Every structure is written in structure tokens, then in C-alpha cells.
Amino acid sequence: MVIRLLLRAGLRGPAVGAPCRPLSGGAGPGQYLQRSIVPTMHYQDSLPRLPIPKLEDTMRRYLSAQKPLLDDSQFRKTEQFCKSFESGIGKELHEQLVAQDKQNKHTSYISGPWFDMYLTARDSIVLNFNPFMAFNNDPKSEYNDQLIRATNMTVSALRFLKTLRADLLEPEVFHLNPAKSDTDTFKKLIRYVPSSLSWYGAYMVNAYPLDMSQYFRLFNSTRVPKPSRDELVTDDKARHLLVLRKGHFYVFDVLDQEGNILSAPEIQAHLKFILSDNSPAPEFPLSYLTSENRDVWAELRQKLLSAGNDAALRKVDSAVFCLCLDDARMTDLVHLSHNMLHGDGTNRWFDKSFNLILAADGTAAVNFEHAWGDGVAVLRFFNEVFKDSTQKPAITPQSQPARTDSASAVQKLNFQLNDTLKTGISSAKKKFEATMKTLTIDCIQFQRGGKEFLKQQKLSPDSVAQLAFQMAFLRQYGQTVATYESCSTAAFKHGRTETIRPASIFTKRCAEAFVKAPAKHSTAELQQMLAECSKYHNQLTKEAAMGQGFDRHLFALRCLAAARDTSLPELYQDPAYKQINHNILSTSTLASPAVNLGGFAPVVPDGFGVGYAVHDNWIGCNVSSYPSRNAREFLHCVQKALEDIFDALEGKAIKT
């Protein structure tokens, strides 16, 4: 069960940020994004704890999700496993989990197991874990020059860092009634409420502060490969930026000794200096190692340290973030997706908390490592950087780089490579290239309508997109399969994610009506089925956002069972359990005016990775697959499904 891009329905997208306020005191101009009157972490101490669902509720939800995937005989067996689990070993494990949770009130019951799940995984993090999000272009076309945009985005990212660390970043809050809670009056009041009670004050005006515990890992952080279990490392004292270009590594300070951001013309000058370096690409690009199996990479990293590369690796690990300056220009959305998801392997350090990538034409994206956190933190950063760099750019196309000695300020890192390391890099390169050749990505934009039309029909836009995927897979392969949709549980302290299971008895019945026998049903009957799908999907979404799914609970119980010396309970050995966790359709949506598109690889070899967004008047879908599935054909089926749904909603006959 690999988590992908998130930020879903119940918490549908963080605010892009408050208007900038003038700073008083010693803060220099342009050093901060905003000055929140409510401290950034004001709500953190009083956030509610992630609930552990009742065992009987988990079993009921699990069986409901299994129903559309199993025949009657299989379902009866699974039902028996659930009954014996609930009254036997499951009850015992649940009591153990509840007892542990009571002893660890500072965190959530899922936080530890979830970190372990990511950090003990030995597969390459490329494709298996790291997703990407691509920025929309700067609305002012002349600002999309690579050097100008790289400078502006770097400065905006540093402003975010400074604002966050100064406790001046607006707290992340989901406002159900912004007219009451997203006001200066409310903020002036709530800042005087003690942190231990502040969440309750927000709750009284229908505002829900979100967990921000992951934010500190955004900067100066990396995932370090270790045997059996990797480690997350953060060094917030480091002041330098890591820049990759043509497989070469450069570092220069972007913060001075007082912690102030270097002037934008200086940053521009140093980046221009790096872009003017005409050195040929290294014969053995070190970056390939971050795409290796984690145990292989851990062993090679030890050899790198032994060969005298300790100082250089420390510079890479501790850098504020990694800026990747690519030489390629993006030809279309498919090219963009491949480049931002994996690239050619030479110009990314996939272990960094995030890589900010700038193509030669100024197309920009973030590729992020997933163990340290989820989409809430990354999307907030993404939105703020887009807003700041486009509305308050640090430099203009007319700006001149500072006259400074970049040759002294910019350090090019050199790595000592022996024959063993060279062989390791060559092997990693071969594996990387062979794997990337197997990945197909394709996308569509359905232009007939989107959120506005669907809401007029009183339907959840997300439920319609998810139903379209069910209909498409049924049309293409003739079956209903395990489907995963990620939902944030950031409304709770140290919440991570929960799973929405979009494949239901309702979507199965509706999909079969549309795909197999549309002529047998009137448009009124089809519309009724669409309404039932929407209602049930909304229920699942609400439950997941409130920590009331079944996946995380069963996962935590399984971790406790695995820690015992006995065999796993029968429930976990049931083929149906394995099947529902083999997510052939792995889906995730993003709602943000800053995002052009996002994407990720399938989580299983015979699956699809489906990144999608329902906009006001169109629906976008970005799909990846390996050779056993056909992404283009799937997208044709998605297009047909959406056409059929819109026809039915408009009272038209479904074309066969």
C-alpha cells in the first residue's frame, strides 16, 4: 500500500496564504511571505487525536469494500474470517492498540507504523514512492525564462522557510465558514487563547486547524539510506542551496550568518554562473545511486564515505533544498510528466525532501520524497511559492545580476570514485534506464464540463470522476478491481492519510448499467444510480477524513500481529485481503490554481497510476502504466465514460 499524492475532499485544499503584511522591527524587505498575527503552530498542541475506529465498524466497512470484488463463495469465506477475527485475535490486538495509544498521547496510532512502512521499504523510491506536481506557467510569459523563474522561485521558497521558522506563516486551517473564522477580528481574538485550548476556539466558529508537524522536514532534510531501515535527517543550521545541472553538484550560501536571504541579484548571478558552466556531463553521474534499491544504495553510500566523500555528502544532505536546472525544453504534457517524475536520472537527488525542477523553458515542478510527509505540507509550500513568485517576483526580466565573484561563492562538489563505486553507478544507470523504458504516461482533458455543471446536478464532482474510472476499467478489462483514493487525516494530531475505497456495490451496479446494458435503463434510472454513487462516495470521503476508514486500523493491527512470534491471523492470509491491497487503480486528485498537473507511477506492476483534477469547466486526467496495462486505451474508456455520464445527465440516450 503505497501512498501517493493526496489532499482530498473533506480537507479540500489549503489556503494559498494571507496577503502580505508590512513588517516592523529588524526584518529586511522581502524576507517574509506574510506576517500572521496568529503564530504558525498556535493550534498544534490542542489538535484532537486521531481516533481508533471501533473494531466492529472496521469489519463492517472492510466487508462493504470487499463486496464488489468477490463472488458469493469468496465473500462468505472472507465474512467468516472477519467474524473469527473480531471475536478472537482481532479483539486482543485492538485492545493492545488502544492501550498503546493511551500511553502515546503526543502522537497518533498510525504515525509510527506509517514511518516504518516507508522507511523499511527497500524498493527504489523513484516511481515506487516519489510523485511530482507541475506548476502552471507564470501568467507573465517573459517571467518564464529559466534563470528569472529559478531565481524568483528560489527566493520565494526561502521566504517561505523564513516565514515558517519565524512562526509568521498563517496556520493551516480548513474554514467551513470563512466569513466568521478567516477574519482579522477572529485572529486577533484567537491568538490570545492558550495553545492548549486554541483548537476549541476555532472549532466554535466551524474552523478546523490542520496538523503542521511535517512542515519542519520541508527544508534542510533528506532520506539517508541505511541497511534495513532508512533515516530522515534534518540540519536546520545549514545555509546553502544545492543546485544540480548536467549531473554536476554546486552549492552556495543563500542565507547569511544572521539568517537573512541573500539579495536576489546575487542569487541570480550565482545561478547564471552555474548555467554558464560548459563542463561535459560526468562519466559517472552520482545521482543514479538515489534511484537504487535502498540496501544497495546504503552499502554504496558507506563506500562513498570511506572513499573520502564525507564533507561533500554532508553538503548534499543538509542543503536547504535541491534546485535542478535541466537543459531540456518540454514538448508536451507527456514529456513534462516523464521529466518531472523521473527525468534521465542524472539531474535529481531523489532522497532530498523535495527537488525544485526548472526546465530550460522555465517549466517548473516539484518532485518529493514521500516518507517525511504528505501532500498537505508540500501543496501549501507549492501554492505559496507560486503565488509569491508570480505576484511579488524578486527580480524582473530587466533585472541585472549582481556584480559579484560567483567563482568564489559557488562551490562545485567533487566526488572521489573508486572502481567499486563506478561499477555501482553504472549498474544503477542500467537498472534506471531499463525501468523507465517500461513506463507509459498519457493524459486527456475532457472539455465538456466540470465542477460547475456537476454541482448543478447535485452530484459530487469527485464521485463522478471515480465512477468514470470504474466504468473505464470495466469496459477495458470486464471487471471491478481494488481501487485506492488517498484522503488526508491532517485534521488530527500527526494524522497521515486514510483510504477512500471508491469501488462499491453502487459504482459496480452503475458501471454495469452504463457499459453493459445502457438501453435497458431509462435516463431517469441512470440519473438515480449516479445520485446513489455520489451519496455513498460522499459518505466514504467524510468517514475517511474523520479517521473512520478501515485500512489504517487493519494495517496497525497487522503490524502488532507481525511483531508476535506466531503466524499472522487468518484474516491477513485470506487471498481477498491480499487482493484488496493490490491496488490496480491507484488514484489521487489535487485542487489548486497553482497546479498544472501531477502524477505518479502505478503502485503495482499490473496497475494504473491515476492523477486527476475536476476543474470548473473541464476534467483532467494523467495516467501511468507498465506494459501489462494500456494507459492510452484506458483514457479512451475514461473519455467515453464521461461522455456517457454527461449524456445521461442531459437526458440524452447513451451511444453504444
Secondary structure, DSSP 4 states (H G I P E B T S, - for coil): ----S---GGG------PPP----TTPPTTS-S---SS-TTTTGGGPPBPPPPPHHHHHHHHHHHHGGGS-HHHHHHHHHHHHHHHHTHHHHHHHHHHHHHHH-TTS-TTHHHHHHHHHH--S-STTTT--EEEEPPPSSGGGGSHHHHHHHHHHHHHHHHHHHHTT-SPP-EEESSHHHHSSHHHHHHHTTS-HHHHHHHHHTTTEEE---TTGGGGSSEEEEP-SSS-EEEE-TT--EEEEEETTEEEEEESB-TTSPBPPHHHHHHHHHHHHT--PPPPSS-GGGGGGS-HHHHHHHHHHHHHTT-HHHHHHHHHSS-EEEE-SPPP-SHHHHHHHHHTTTSSS--TTBSEEEEE-TTS-EEEEE-SSS--HHHHHHHHHHHHHHHHHS-SS-TTPPPP---HHHH-EEE-----HHHHHHHHHHHHHHHHHHHT-EEEEEEE-S--HHHHHHTT--HHHHHHHHHHHHHHHHHSS---EEEEEE-TTSBT--EEEE----HHHHHHHHHHHH-GGGS-HHHHHHHHHHHHHHHHHHHHHHHTT--SHHHHHHHHHHHHTSSSPPPHHHHSHHHHHHTS-SEEEEE---TTEEEEE---SSTT-EEEEEEE-SS-EEEEEEE-TTS-HHHHHHHHHHHHHHHHHHHTTPPPP-
